[in-house]
Amino acid sequence: MLARVANNLFWMGRYIERAEHTARFLHVNYFSSLDAPNKISQSRQFVLNSIMRMVGVPIEEDLELDEKEVLYNVGLNPDKNYSILYNIRAARENGNSARDLISTEIYETINKFYHFISNYSREVYVKSGLYDFAVTSTDSCAVCRGKIRGTLLHDEVYALIMLGANLERATQITRIIKTKHMDAFKSTGSYNNPVYNSFEWTTLLKCCESYDMMRRFYKKAPTSLNTLEFLMLNPNCPRSVMNSLNQSFK
C-alpha cells in the first residue's frame, strides 16, 4: 500500500475520533455546568476557558471570552483546526483520497455528517442549537465507527484506520483529564473538598462516557483517585488510555 494512501486512512480515523470527543466535551461540559453545586463551576467564563483548554488553545486568566464566539469557533468555524467542522471536512477529504479502499457505506456516512455540519445555521447554533448539534455530531461519529467495524474487511486498511482512531482516543482522553483536573483545582469542589471530591470528576467521567461503568466497577461515588485510575489504567474500560494503547498494538 502506498504511504500516501496509508496516511489518508490513518488520519481519517483520527479526525473522526477527534471530532467526537470535541463534540461530547462541548455538550457535557457546557450543560452540566448549569447544575453545578458551586458558583465557580457555574461561571460561563470558567466553562468557556475549560472548553478552549480542551481543544488546545491556552487562554489568559484575565481575558474575557465571548460565549457565542467560542461556541462558533469550536463547532462551526472552518478556519480553526480544532473545530468539529474542520475535522469532519478533513476526515471526508482523507476518505475521498482512499475512496477505492473503504466501503460506500463509510463514505456516505461521513459525507452526510459533513453536509449536516456545513449547512448548520450559525445563528441557530449559537442561540439554541448547541444541544442538537453536539448530540447529532457524537451520534454521527458513533455511526461512522460502526460502519468502519461492520463493513470493512479486517485487514491492513481496517488496521490503519483503527490505529489512528485508538491513538487519537488516547490523546483526547489525556487532554480531557488534564483539562478537568485543572478545573477541579480551580473550583471550590462540591463536598467541601476542592480536589478530592469535586463535581468536576463526575463531569470528567461523563465527558468520556464512563460514569456508569466507573460506578459499577468501584461501587462508590467518583473521587480524584478512582476516576483517574479508571480512565488511565483500567484495561477493560474502552475509553481508558491503557485500553486505547493496548488496542493500538493489536
ZADO-1210 file (C-alpha; in nm, 4 decimals, padded with zeros to 6 digits):
<atoms>
<atom x="00.0000" y="00.0000" z="00.0000" code="MET" pos="1"/>
<atom x="00.1291" y="00.3455" z="-00.0884" code="LEU" pos="2"/>
<atom x="00.2414" y="00.5521" z="00.2080" code="ALA" pos="3"/>
<atom x="00.0172" y="00.8395" z="00.0970" code="ARG" pos="4"/>
<atom x="-00.2954" y="00.6230" z="00.0974" code="VAL" pos="5"/>
<atom x="-00.1984" y="00.4682" z="00.4307" code="ALA" pos="6"/>
<atom x="-00.1620" y="00.8195" z="00.5686" code="ASN" pos="7"/>
<atom x="-00.5113" y="00.9085" z="00.4420" code="ASN" pos="8"/>
<atom x="-00.6645" y="00.6091" z="00.6194" code="LEU" pos="9"/>
<atom x="-00.4753" y="00.6771" z="00.9413" code="PHE" pos="10"/>
<atom x="-00.5830" y="01.0410" z="00.9546" code="TRP" pos="11"/>
<atom x="-00.9402" y="00.9676" z="00.8577" code="MET" pos="12"/>
<atom x="-00.9649" y="00.7575" z="01.1740" code="GLY" pos="13"/>
<atom x="-00.8003" y="01.0281" z="01.3827" code="ARG" pos="14"/>
<atom x="-01.0160" y="01.3138" z="01.2595" code="TYR" pos="15"/>
<atom x="-01.3420" y="01.1270" z="01.3218" code="ILE" pos="16"/>
<atom x="-01.2323" y="01.0372" z="01.6744" code="GLU" pos="17"/>
<atom x="-01.1183" y="01.3931" z="01.7450" code="ARG" pos="18"/>
<atom x="-01.4480" y="01.5398" z="01.6289" code="ALA" pos="19"/>
<atom x="-01.6413" y="01.3001" z="01.8516" code="GLU" pos="20"/>
<atom x="-01.4514" y="01.3881" z="02.1679" code="HIS" pos="21"/>
<atom x="-01.4709" y="01.7603" z="02.0963" code="THR" pos="22"/>
<atom x="-01.8476" y="01.7419" z="02.0419" code="ALA" pos="23"/>
<atom x="-01.9069" y="01.5355" z="02.3557" code="ARG" pos="24"/>
<atom x="-01.6899" y="01.7601" z="02.5724" code="PHE" pos="25"/>
<atom x="-01.8665" y="02.0677" z="02.4375" code="LEU" pos="26"/>
<atom x="-02.2059" y="01.9152" z="02.5148" code="HIS" pos="27"/>
<atom x="-02.1360" y="01.7644" z="02.8571" code="VAL" pos="28"/>
<atom x="-01.9133" y="02.0384" z="02.9948" code="ASN" pos="29"/>
<atom x="-02.1444" y="02.3196" z="02.8867" code="TYR" pos="30"/>
<atom x="-02.4765" y="02.1758" z="03.0013" code="PHE" pos="31"/>
<atom x="-02.3527" y="02.0088" z="03.3211" code="SER" pos="32"/>
<atom x="-02.2361" y="02.3487" z="03.4441" code="SER" pos="33"/>
<atom x="-02.5987" y="02.4604" z="03.4623" code="LEU" pos="34"/>
<atom x="-02.6498" y="02.2222" z="03.7570" code="ASP" pos="35"/>
<atom x="-02.3081" y="02.2666" z="03.9165" code="ALA" pos="36"/>
<atom x="-02.3081" y="02.2794" z="04.3001" code="PRO" pos="37"/>
<atom x="-02.0745" y="02.5787" z="04.3235" code="ASN" pos="38"/>
<atom x="-02.0595" y="02.9227" z="04.1666" code="LYS" pos="39"/>
<atom x="-01.7189" y="02.8772" z="04.0065" code="ILE" pos="40"/>
<atom x="-01.8254" y="02.5704" z="03.8084" code="SER" pos="41"/>
<atom x="-02.1421" y="02.7546" z="03.7039" code="GLN" pos="42"/>
<atom x="-01.9473" y="03.0523" z="03.5716" code="SER" pos="43"/>
<atom x="-01.9691" y="03.1000" z="03.1941" code="ARG" pos="44"/>
<atom x="-01.6083" y="03.2182" z="03.1808" code="GLN" pos="45"/>
<atom x="-01.4934" y="02.9118" z="03.3749" code="PHE" pos="46"/>
<atom x="-01.6745" y="02.6808" z="03.1308" code="VAL" pos="47"/>
<atom x="-01.5528" y="02.8647" z="02.8206" code="LEU" pos="48"/>
<atom x="-01.1935" y="02.8576" z="02.9448" code="ASN" pos="49"/>
<atom x="-01.2267" y="02.4842" z="03.0058" code="SER" pos="50"/>
<atom x="-01.3557" y="02.4273" z="02.6517" code="ILE" pos="51"/>
<atom x="-01.0703" y="02.6255" z="02.4981" code="MET" pos="52"/>
<atom x="-00.8072" y="02.4411" z="02.7028" code="ARG" pos="53"/>
<atom x="-00.9510" y="02.1082" z="02.5936" code="MET" pos="54"/>
<atom x="-00.9139" y="02.1945" z="02.2235" code="VAL" pos="55"/>
<atom x="-00.5563" y="02.3078" z="02.2833" code="GLY" pos="56"/>
<atom x="-00.5949" y="02.6860" z="02.2911" code="VAL" pos="57"/>
<atom x="-00.4480" y="02.8324" z="02.6119" code="PRO" pos="58"/>
<atom x="-00.6319" y="03.1406" z="02.7368" code="ILE" pos="59"/>
<atom x="-00.5010" y="03.4101" z="02.9717" code="GLU" pos="60"/>
<atom x="-00.6809" y="03.4094" z="03.3044" code="GLU" pos="61"/>
<atom x="-00.7956" y="03.7712" z="03.2842" code="ASP" pos="62"/>
<atom x="-00.9160" y="03.7518" z="02.9234" code="LEU" pos="63"/>
<atom x="-01.2922" y="03.7915" z="02.8868" code="GLU" pos="64"/>
<atom x="-01.4255" y="03.5342" z="02.6394" code="LEU" pos="65"/>
<atom x="-01.7288" y="03.5865" z="02.4198" code="ASP" pos="66"/>
<atom x="-01.9607" y="03.2869" z="02.4549" code="GLU" pos="67"/>
<atom x="-02.1001" y="03.2941" z="02.1020" code="LYS" pos="68"/>
<atom x="-01.7540" y="03.3315" z="01.9514" code="GLU" pos="69"/>
<atom x="-01.6123" y="03.0383" z="02.1488" code="VAL" pos="70"/>
<atom x="-01.9038" y="02.8126" z="02.0585" code="LEU" pos="71"/>
<atom x="-01.8784" y="02.9079" z="01.6913" code="TYR" pos="72"/>
<atom x="-01.5020" y="02.8560" z="01.6783" code="ASN" pos="73"/>
<atom x="-01.5195" y="02.5127" z="01.8399" code="VAL" pos="74"/>
<atom x="-01.8189" y="02.3965" z="01.6408" code="GLY" pos="75"/>
<atom x="-01.8517" y="02.5594" z="01.3014" code="LEU" pos="76"/>
<atom x="-01.5512" y="02.7774" z="01.2199" code="ASN" pos="77"/>
<atom x="-01.3945" y="02.6213" z="00.9070" code="PRO" pos="78"/>
<atom x="-01.0695" y="02.8112" z="00.9632" code="ASP" pos="79"/>
<atom x="-00.9982" y="02.6766" z="01.3129" code="LYS" pos="80"/>
<atom x="-00.8118" y="02.3456" z="01.3032" code="ASN" pos="81"/>
<atom x="-00.9752" y="02.2375" z="01.6294" code="TYR" pos="82"/>
<atom x="-01.3360" y="02.2886" z="01.5174" code="SER" pos="83"/>
<atom x="-01.5720" y="01.9980" z="01.4595" code="ILE" pos="84"/>
<atom x="-01.6431" y="02.1183" z="01.1060" code="LEU" pos="85"/>
<atom x="-01.2715" y="02.1375" z="01.0237" code="TYR" pos="86"/>
<atom x="-01.2089" y="01.7835" z="01.1490" code="ASN" pos="87"/>
<atom x="-01.5016" y="01.6240" z="00.9673" code="ILE" pos="88"/>
<atom x="-01.4104" y="01.8070" z="00.6481" code="ARG" pos="89"/>
<atom x="-01.0565" y="01.6710" z="00.6828" code="ALA" pos="90"/>
<atom x="-01.1903" y="01.3192" z="00.7504" code="ALA" pos="91"/>
<atom x="-01.4061" y="01.3455" z="00.4377" code="ARG" pos="92"/>
<atom x="-01.1108" y="01.4603" z="00.2253" code="GLU" pos="93"/>
<atom x="-00.8914" y="01.1768" z="00.3513" code="ASN" pos="94"/>
<atom x="-01.1706" y="00.9273" z="00.2944" code="GLY" pos="95"/>
<atom x="-01.2184" y="01.0569" z="-00.0581" code="ASN" pos="96"/>
<atom x="-00.8462" y="01.0110" z="-00.1284" code="SER" pos="97"/>
<atom x="-00.8759" y="00.6453" z="-00.0240" code="ALA" pos="98"/>
<atom x="-01.2202" y="00.6018" z="-00.1782" code="ARG" pos="99"/>
<atom x="-01.1387" y="00.2728" z="-00.3521" code="ASP" pos="100"/>
<atom x="-01.0284" y="00.1117" z="-00.0241" code="LEU" pos="101"/>
<atom x="-01.3216" y="00.1986" z="00.2011" code="ILE" pos="102"/>
<atom x="-01.6847" y="00.0946" z="00.1720" code="SER" pos="103"/>
<atom x="-01.9575" y="00.3057" z="00.0160" code="THR" pos="104"/>
<atom x="-02.1400" y="00.2974" z="00.3499" code="GLU" pos="105"/>
<atom x="-01.8469" y="00.4589" z="00.5316" code="ILE" pos="106"/>
<atom x="-01.8032" y="00.7358" z="00.2782" code="TYR" pos="107"/>
<atom x="-02.1753" y="00.8112" z="00.2611" code="GLU" pos="108"/>
<atom x="-02.1963" y="00.8324" z="00.6398" code="THR" pos="109"/>
<atom x="-01.9041" y="01.0759" z="00.6592" code="ILE" pos="110"/>
<atom x="-02.0409" y="01.2754" z="00.3666" code="ASN" pos="111"/>
<atom x="-02.3867" y="01.3016" z="00.5255" code="LYS" pos="112"/>
<atom x="-02.2297" y="01.4123" z="00.8533" code="PHE" pos="113"/>
<atom x="-02.0193" y="01.6744" z="00.6747" code="TYR" pos="114"/>
<atom x="-02.3193" y="01.8249" z="00.4971" code="HIS" pos="115"/>
<atom x="-02.5177" y="01.8331" z="00.8224" code="PHE" pos="116"/>
<atom x="-02.2433" y="02.0392" z="00.9880" code="ILE" pos="117"/>
<atom x="-02.1524" y="02.2614" z="00.6937" code="SER" pos="118"/>
<atom x="-02.5171" y="02.3580" z="00.6405" code="ASN" pos="119"/>
<atom x="-02.5937" y="02.4186" z="01.0079" code="TYR" pos="120"/>
<atom x="-02.7060" y="02.7760" z="01.0721" code="SER" pos="121"/>
<atom x="-02.4545" y="02.9709" z="01.2769" code="ARG" pos="122"/>
<atom x="-02.7299" y="03.1855" z="01.4268" code="GLU" pos="123"/>
<atom x="-02.9363" y="02.8851" z="01.5337" code="VAL" pos="124"/>
<atom x="-02.6284" y="02.7062" z="01.6656" code="TYR" pos="125"/>
<atom x="-02.5057" y="02.9813" z="01.8995" code="VAL" pos="126"/>
<atom x="-02.8560" y="03.0750" z="02.0209" code="LYS" pos="127"/>
<atom x="-03.0412" y="02.7476" z="02.0714" code="SER" pos="128"/>
<atom x="-02.8896" y="02.4682" z="01.8637" code="GLY" pos="129"/>
<atom x="-02.5878" y="02.3636" z="02.0680" code="LEU" pos="130"/>
<atom x="-02.7541" y="02.0565" z="02.2188" code="TYR" pos="131"/>
<atom x="-02.8906" y="01.9306" z="01.8866" code="ASP" pos="132"/>
<atom x="-02.5627" y="01.9992" z="01.7085" code="PHE" pos="133"/>
<atom x="-02.3389" y="01.8339" z="01.9687" code="ALA" pos="134"/>
<atom x="-02.5566" y="01.5260" z="02.0213" code="VAL" pos="135"/>
<atom x="-02.6044" y="01.4705" z="01.6480" code="THR" pos="136"/>
<atom x="-02.2286" y="01.5077" z="01.5987" code="SER" pos="137"/>
<atom x="-02.1393" y="01.2470" z="01.8619" code="THR" pos="138"/>
<atom x="-02.4062" y="01.0115" z="01.7297" code="ASP" pos="139"/>
<atom x="-02.2809" y="01.0549" z="01.3725" code="SER" pos="140"/>
<atom x="-01.9243" y="00.9748" z="01.4791" code="CYS" pos="141"/>
<atom x="-02.0519" y="00.6606" z="01.6504" code="ALA" pos="142"/>
<atom x="-02.2297" y="00.5598" z="01.3296" code="VAL" pos="143"/>
<atom x="-01.9074" y="00.6177" z="01.1338" code="CYS" pos="144"/>
<atom x="-01.7196" y="00.3945" z="01.3755" code="ARG" pos="145"/>
<atom x="-01.9874" y="00.1270" z="01.3454" code="GLY" pos="146"/>
<atom x="-01.9673" y="00.1361" z="00.9656" code="LYS" pos="147"/>
<atom x="-01.5890" y="00.1022" z="00.9814" code="ILE" pos="148"/>
<atom x="-01.6115" y="-00.2026" z="01.2063" code="ARG" pos="149"/>
<atom x="-01.9114" y="-00.3537" z="01.0330" code="GLY" pos="150"/>
<atom x="-01.8440" y="-00.3075" z="00.6613" code="THR" pos="151"/>
<atom x="-01.4667" y="-00.3307" z="00.6121" code="LEU" pos="152"/>
<atom x="-01.2537" y="-00.6392" z="00.5807" code="LEU" pos="153"/>
<atom x="-01.0471" y="-00.6578" z="00.8977" code="HIS" pos="154"/>
<atom x="-00.7213" y="-00.6303" z="00.7077" code="ASP" pos="155"/>
<atom x="-00.4480" y="-00.3665" z="00.6828" code="GLU" pos="156"/>
<atom x="-00.6962" y="-00.0970" z="00.5738" code="VAL" pos="157"/>
<atom x="-00.9064" y="-00.1530" z="00.8849" code="TYR" pos="158"/>
<atom x="-00.5921" y="-00.1739" z="01.0990" code="ALA" pos="159"/>
<atom x="-00.4647" y="00.1641" z="00.9781" code="LEU" pos="160"/>
<atom x="-00.7960" y="00.3387" z="01.0412" code="ILE" pos="161"/>
<atom x="-00.8270" y="00.1876" z="01.3883" code="MET" pos="162"/>
<atom x="-00.4642" y="00.2677" z="01.4699" code="LEU" pos="163"/>
<atom x="-00.5377" y="00.6329" z="01.4026" code="GLY" pos="164"/>
<atom x="-00.8636" y="00.6207" z="01.5990" code="ALA" pos="165"/>
<atom x="-00.7103" y="00.4494" z="01.9031" code="ASN" pos="166"/>
<atom x="-00.4091" y="00.6803" z="01.9193" code="LEU" pos="167"/>
<atom x="-00.6368" y="00.9815" z="01.8886" code="GLU" pos="168"/>
<atom x="-00.8634" y="00.8452" z="02.1616" code="ARG" pos="169"/>
<atom x="-00.5694" y="00.8097" z="02.3991" code="ALA" pos="170"/>
<atom x="-00.4649" y="01.1649" z="02.3137" code="THR" pos="171"/>
<atom x="-00.8120" y="01.3123" z="02.3618" code="GLN" pos="172"/>
<atom x="-00.8797" y="01.1285" z="02.6880" code="ILE" pos="173"/>
<atom x="-00.5460" y="01.2528" z="02.8215" code="THR" pos="174"/>
<atom x="-00.6319" y="01.6072" z="02.7160" code="ARG" pos="175"/>
<atom x="-00.9764" y="01.5879" z="02.8783" code="ILE" pos="176"/>
<atom x="-00.8234" y="01.4520" z="03.2004" code="ILE" pos="177"/>
<atom x="-00.5712" y="01.7358" z="03.2068" code="LYS" pos="178"/>
<atom x="-00.8432" y="01.9939" z="03.1463" code="THR" pos="179"/>
<atom x="-01.0843" y="01.8686" z="03.4128" code="LYS" pos="180"/>
<atom x="-00.8011" y="01.8124" z="03.6602" code="HIS" pos="181"/>
<atom x="-00.7219" y="02.1824" z="03.6319" code="MET" pos="182"/>
<atom x="-01.0926" y="02.2642" z="03.6640" code="ASP" pos="183"/>
<atom x="-01.1092" y="02.0612" z="03.9858" code="ALA" pos="184"/>
<atom x="-00.8240" y="02.2616" z="04.1357" code="PHE" pos="185"/>
<atom x="-00.9782" y="02.5922" z="04.0312" code="LYS" pos="186"/>
<atom x="-01.3287" y="02.5162" z="04.1558" code="SER" pos="187"/>
<atom x="-01.4275" y="02.5012" z="04.5215" code="THR" pos="188"/>
<atom x="-01.5470" y="02.1426" z="04.4874" code="GLY" pos="189"/>
<atom x="-01.8911" y="02.0143" z="04.5746" code="SER" pos="190"/>
<atom x="-01.8382" y="01.8438" z="04.9102" code="TYR" pos="191"/>
<atom x="-01.6166" y="02.0899" z="05.0971" code="ASN" pos="192"/>
<atom x="-01.3030" y="01.9461" z="04.9412" code="ASN" pos="193"/>
<atom x="-01.1710" y="02.1345" z="04.6373" code="PRO" pos="194"/>
<atom x="-00.9839" y="01.8419" z="04.4834" code="VAL" pos="195"/>
<atom x="-01.0694" y="01.5002" z="04.6227" code="TYR" pos="196"/>
<atom x="-01.4486" y="01.5129" z="04.5975" code="ASN" pos="197"/>
<atom x="-01.5170" y="01.7537" z="04.3169" code="SER" pos="198"/>
<atom x="-01.8135" y="01.7881" z="04.0849" code="PHE" pos="199"/>
<atom x="-01.5553" y="01.8088" z="03.8074" code="GLU" pos="200"/>
<atom x="-01.4630" y="01.4380" z="03.8404" code="TRP" pos="201"/>
<atom x="-01.8211" y="01.3381" z="03.7651" code="THR" pos="202"/>
<atom x="-01.8207" y="01.5715" z="03.4662" code="THR" pos="203"/>
<atom x="-01.4906" y="01.4227" z="03.3504" code="LEU" pos="204"/>
<atom x="-01.6345" y="01.0711" z="03.3531" code="LEU" pos="205"/>
<atom x="-01.9431" y="01.1827" z="03.1627" code="LYS" pos="206"/>
<atom x="-01.7253" y="01.3588" z="02.9051" code="CYS" pos="207"/>
<atom x="-01.5646" y="01.0191" z="02.8430" code="CYS" pos="208"/>
<atom x="-01.8915" y="00.8201" z="02.8546" code="GLU" pos="209"/>
<atom x="-01.7549" y="00.6281" z="03.1520" code="SER" pos="210"/>
<atom x="-01.9603" y="00.7432" z="03.4514" code="TYR" pos="211"/>
<atom x="-02.1951" y="00.4447" z="03.4776" code="ASP" pos="212"/>
<atom x="-01.9237" y="00.1829" z="03.4268" code="MET" pos="213"/>
<atom x="-01.6976" y="00.3541" z="03.6790" code="MET" pos="214"/>
<atom x="-01.9782" y="00.3424" z="03.9386" code="ARG" pos="215"/>
<atom x="-02.0389" y="-00.0231" z="03.8541" code="ARG" pos="216"/>
<atom x="-01.6681" y="-00.1070" z="03.8860" code="PHE" pos="217"/>
<atom x="-01.5919" y="00.0777" z="04.2122" code="TYR" pos="218"/>
<atom x="-01.9434" y="00.0784" z="04.3589" code="LYS" pos="219"/>
<atom x="-01.8949" y="00.4258" z="04.5054" code="LYS" pos="220"/>
<atom x="-01.9049" y="00.7907" z="04.4073" code="ALA" pos="221"/>
<atom x="-01.6278" y="00.9371" z="04.1909" code="PRO" pos="222"/>
<atom x="-01.3208" y="01.0770" z="04.3624" code="THR" pos="223"/>
<atom x="-00.9965" y="01.2042" z="04.2164" code="SER" pos="224"/>
<atom x="-00.8184" y="00.8726" z="04.2728" code="LEU" pos="225"/>
<atom x="-01.0725" y="00.6253" z="04.1392" code="ASN" pos="226"/>
<atom x="-01.1660" y="00.8494" z="03.8457" code="THR" pos="227"/>
<atom x="-00.8092" y="00.8948" z="03.7258" code="LEU" pos="228"/>
<atom x="-00.7257" y="00.5294" z="03.7852" code="GLU" pos="229"/>
<atom x="-01.0297" y="00.4170" z="03.5860" code="PHE" pos="230"/>
<atom x="-00.9682" y="00.6460" z="03.2888" code="LEU" pos="231"/>
<atom x="-00.5939" y="00.5963" z="03.2719" code="MET" pos="232"/>
<atom x="-00.5145" y="00.2437" z="03.3845" code="LEU" pos="233"/>
<atom x="-00.8225" y="00.0203" z="03.3604" code="ASN" pos="234"/>
<atom x="-00.7583" y="-00.2145" z="03.0659" code="PRO" pos="235"/>
<atom x="-01.1266" y="-00.3110" z="03.0398" code="ASN" pos="236"/>
<atom x="-01.2618" y="00.0422" z="03.0085" code="CYS" pos="237"/>
<atom x="-01.2917" y="00.1138" z="02.6336" code="PRO" pos="238"/>
<atom x="-01.2259" y="00.4837" z="02.6940" code="ARG" pos="239"/>
<atom x="-00.9168" y="00.4425" z="02.9101" code="SER" pos="240"/>
<atom x="-00.5717" y="00.5422" z="02.7927" code="VAL" pos="241"/>
<atom x="-00.4468" y="00.1912" z="02.8733" code="MET" pos="242"/>
<atom x="-00.7159" y="00.0224" z="02.6640" code="ASN" pos="243"/>
<atom x="-00.6630" y="00.2589" z="02.3704" code="SER" pos="244"/>
<atom x="-00.2895" y="00.1937" z="02.3663" code="LEU" pos="245"/>
<atom x="-00.3426" y="-00.1813" z="02.4012" code="ASN" pos="246"/>
<atom x="-00.5778" y="-00.1723" z="02.1013" code="GLN" pos="247"/>
<atom x="-00.3143" y="00.0169" z="01.9032" code="SER" pos="248"/>
<atom x="-00.0662" y="-00.2664" z="01.9469" code="PHE" pos="249"/>
<atom x="-00.3045" y="-00.5408" z="01.8348" code="LYS" pos="250"/>
</atoms>
